[in-house]
Amino acid sequence: MNENTLRKLLESLQTGETTLDHALARLRNLPFEPMGFANVDHHRSLRCGFPEVIFCPGKTVEQTRAIFARLAEHGGNVLATRADADKAKAVLADFPAAKYDELSRCITLRQTACETPHGHIAIAAAGTSDLSVAEEARVTAEIMDQHVTTHYDVGVAGLHRLLAHSAAIQRANAVVVVAGMEGALASVVGGLVSAPVIAVPTSVGYGASFGGLAALLTMLNSCASAVSVVNIDNGFAGGYIASLINRRCRHNDDAGTR
């Protein structure tokens, strides 16, 4: 249940359109709902601004399907990450309005109107091999009502490709940089922008990249002051954090404190 849904419920109780018993039934599973194999956090949107997200690996098809249904019943948007085709097929059978993005492996269900975008998030990916992680960041940010621009295949091996997008990237309130191999792109972008840079190392690379560890260490040792780093292949975290930053920019603008 998100803040708008809770507000409408309380307003309808105040006006008499909703009975006390109905309101209690709606609120009974706050803050979480035990399901035996999971405790679904229905209160997270109120605390954090977005509902609980389903991480699909390690869950069965039926577990994924059941958790998705419980979250959807409360009227908010739903995001499931790292979903394989079988899990996506089962969820879409229950929710035809849901969408499955094969590249990012994300399932999304939008049930609330998208807020008017304010500012934007830029996502820069070093190479085509990094796109699955970059797209996970994009899908995450967009289901969180963010305007996203993408700048793909702009790695440091051809720096002119990045510079061709520099003006658009510099206008962003937050930048997600996705790169494997040696992971140098985050430092380069960090030296071009005044916004926070969320660096996402990927497991793309040859043997000595150690499954993304080389890119992770490069990003952690960046000399660009605005660069922070999330875990290997964690496009979801990159998109989520960038969305929180962009939301804060909007709140500051609305309050006249920018």
C-alpha positions in Angstrom: 0.0 0.0 0.0 1.5 3.3 -1.1 0.9 6.7 0.6 -1.8 7.8 -1.9 -3.7 4.5 -1.5 -3.6 4.9 2.3 -4.6 8.5 2.2 -7.7 7.6 0.0 -8.6 4.8 2.3 -8.5 7.1 5.4 -10.4 9.8 3.5 -13.1 7.4 2.5 -13.4 6.2 6.2 -13.7 9.8 7.3 -16.5 10.6 4.8 -18.3 7.3 5.6 -17.8 5.8 2.1 -15.8 3.0 3.7 -16.8 1.1 6.9 -14.5 0.6 9.8 -14.5 -3.2 9.2 -13.4 -2.7 5.6 -10.6 -0.3 6.6 -9.4 -2.7 9.3 -9.4 -5.6 6.7 -7.3 -3.5 4.3 -4.8 -2.6 7.1 -4.7 -6.0 8.7 -1.5 -7.1 6.8 0.4 -3.9 7.6 3.3 -3.8 8.0 3.9 -7.3 6.6 2.1 -10.4 5.6 3.4 -13.8 6.6 3.2 -16.4 3.8 5.2 -19.2 5.3 8.1 -18.9 2.8 8.1 -15.1 2.8 7.1 -12.1 4.9 5.8 -9.6 2.3 6.6 -6.0 3.4 3.4 -4.0 2.5 4.7 -1.0 4.5 7.8 -0.4 2.5 6.3 2.1 0.1 5.3 4.2 3.1 8.7 4.1 4.6 10.9 4.1 1.5 8.9 5.5 -1.3 8.6 2.3 -3.4 7.1 -1.1 -2.7 9.2 -4.2 -1.9 11.0 -5.6 -5.0 11.0 -9.3 -5.8 14.5 -10.8 -6.4 13.6 -13.9 -8.4 16.7 -16.2 -8.3 16.4 -18.9 -5.7 12.6 -18.7 -5.7 10.3 -21.2 -7.3 7.9 -20.3 -10.0 5.0 -20.6 -7.5 6.7 -18.6 -4.8 7.4 -15.8 -7.3 3.9 -15.9 -8.6 2.4 -15.8 -5.0 4.6 -12.9 -3.8 3.8 -10.9 -7.0 0.1 -11.4 -6.5 0.2 -10.3 -2.8 2.1 -7.1 -3.8 -0.2 -6.4 -6.7 -3.3 -6.8 -4.5 -2.3 -3.6 -2.6 -2.6 -1.5 -5.7 1.0 -0.3 -6.1 3.5 -0.8 -8.9 5.3 -4.1 -8.8 8.9 -4.9 -9.9 10.5 -8.4 -10.1 14.1 -8.6 -11.1 16.3 -11.4 -12.6 13.2 -13.4 -13.7 13.7 -16.2 -16.1 11.2 -17.0 -18.9 9.2 -19.6 -16.8 8.6 -17.2 -13.9 7.7 -14.4 -16.3 5.2 -16.7 -18.1 3.5 -17.7 -14.9 3.2 -14.1 -13.7 1.9 -12.7 -17.0 -0.7 -15.5 -17.0 -2.1 -14.0 -13.8 -1.5 -10.4 -14.7 -1.8 -9.8 -18.5 -1.1 -6.1 -18.0 2.4 -6.9 -16.6 5.4 -6.6 -18.9 8.5 -8.8 -19.2 11.7 -7.3 -20.6 13.8 -10.1 -21.7 17.1 -8.2 -21.9 16.9 -6.8 -18.3 15.0 -9.9 -17.1 12.5 -7.6 -15.2 8.8 -8.0 -14.8 6.9 -4.8 -14.1 3.3 -4.1 -13.4 2.2 -0.5 -13.4 -1.0 0.2 -11.4 -0.6 3.8 -10.5 -0.4 6.8 -12.9 3.1 7.9 -13.6 4.1 11.1 -11.8 5.1 14.0 -14.0 8.8 13.5 -14.6 11.2 16.1 -13.1 14.8 16.3 -14.2 16.3 13.1 -15.5 18.6 10.3 -14.9 21.3 9.4 -17.4 22.5 5.8 -17.9 25.8 5.3 -19.7 27.0 1.8 -20.6 30.5 1.1 -21.8 29.6 -1.7 -24.3 26.8 -3.7 -25.8 27.8 -6.6 -23.6 26.8 -4.4 -20.6 23.3 -3.7 -21.8 21.4 -6.3 -19.6 22.7 -4.6 -16.5 22.1 -1.1 -17.9 18.6 -2.1 -18.9 17.9 -3.4 -15.4 18.8 0.1 -14.1 16.6 1.7 -16.7 13.5 -0.4 -16.0 13.9 0.1 -12.3 14.1 3.9 -12.7 11.2 4.1 -15.0 8.8 2.0 -12.8 9.8 4.5 -10.1 8.4 7.3 -12.3 11.8 8.7 -13.5 12.7 10.2 -16.9 15.7 8.3 -18.2 18.1 9.0 -21.1 20.3 6.1 -22.2 23.8 6.5 -23.7 25.0 3.1 -24.8 28.3 1.8 -26.2 30.3 4.8 -25.1 33.2 3.1 -23.5 36.7 4.6 -23.1 38.1 2.6 -26.0 36.4 5.2 -28.2 36.3 8.3 -26.0 34.7 10.5 -28.7 31.6 8.4 -28.5 31.1 9.5 -24.8 31.9 13.1 -25.5 29.2 13.2 -28.2 26.7 12.6 -25.4 28.4 14.8 -22.7 26.0 17.7 -22.9 22.9 15.4 -22.2 24.7 13.5 -19.5 25.8 16.8 -17.8 22.1 17.9 -17.5 21.2 14.8 -15.4 20.6 15.0 -11.7 22.2 11.5 -11.3 24.3 9.3 -13.6 24.4 5.6 -13.6 27.6 4.3 -15.3 27.7 0.6 -16.2 31.0 -0.9 -17.3 32.9 -4.2 -17.3 36.5 -4.9 -18.4 38.7 -2.5 -16.4 35.7 -0.3 -15.4 37.4 3.0 -16.3 34.2 4.7 -17.7 33.0 5.7 -14.2 36.1 7.8 -13.5 35.9 9.5 -16.9 32.2 10.4 -16.4 32.9 11.5 -12.9 35.4 14.1 -14.2 32.8 15.5 -16.6 29.7 16.0 -14.4 28.6 17.8 -11.2 25.9 15.2 -10.4 26.4 12.0 -8.3 27.7 9.1 -10.3 26.6 5.6 -9.4 29.1 3.1 -10.8 27.9 -0.4 -11.6 30.7 -2.9 -12.4 29.7 -5.8 -14.6 31.0 -9.3 -14.9 31.9 -8.7 -18.6 35.5 -9.3 -19.5 38.3 -11.8 -20.1 39.8 -14.0 -17.5 41.8 -11.4 -15.6 38.6 -9.4 -15.1 37.8 -12.1 -12.4 34.0 -11.9 -13.1 33.8 -8.2 -12.5 36.2 -7.9 -9.6 38.7 -5.9 -11.7 36.0 -3.3 -12.7 34.7 -3.2 -9.1 38.2 -2.4 -7.7 38.9 0.2 -10.4 35.6 2.0 -9.5 36.2 1.8 -5.8 39.6 3.4 -6.4 38.3 6.1 -8.7 40.0 9.5 -8.3 36.7 11.2 -9.3 35.2 12.4 -6.1 31.5 12.0 -7.0 31.7 8.3 -7.8 30.0 5.8 -5.5 29.9 2.1 -6.3 27.3 -0.7 -6.0 27.9 -4.5 -6.4 28.8 -6.4 -9.5 26.0 -6.6 -12.1 23.6 -4.7 -9.7 21.8 -2.5 -12.2 18.8 -2.5 -9.9 20.6 -0.8 -7.2 22.1 1.7 -9.6 18.6 2.6 -11.0 17.0 2.7 -7.5 19.6 5.0 -5.9 19.6 7.3 -8.9 15.8 7.5 -8.6 16.0 8.5 -4.9 18.6 11.2 -5.8 16.4 12.6 -8.6 13.4 12.6 -6.3 15.3 14.6 -3.7 16.1 17.2 -6.4 12.4 17.5 -7.1 11.6 17.9 -3.5 14.2 20.6 -3.0 12.9 22.5 -6.1 9.3 22.3 -4.9 10.5 23.6 -1.5 12.5 26.4 -3.1 15.7 25.2 -1.4 17.8 24.3 -4.5 
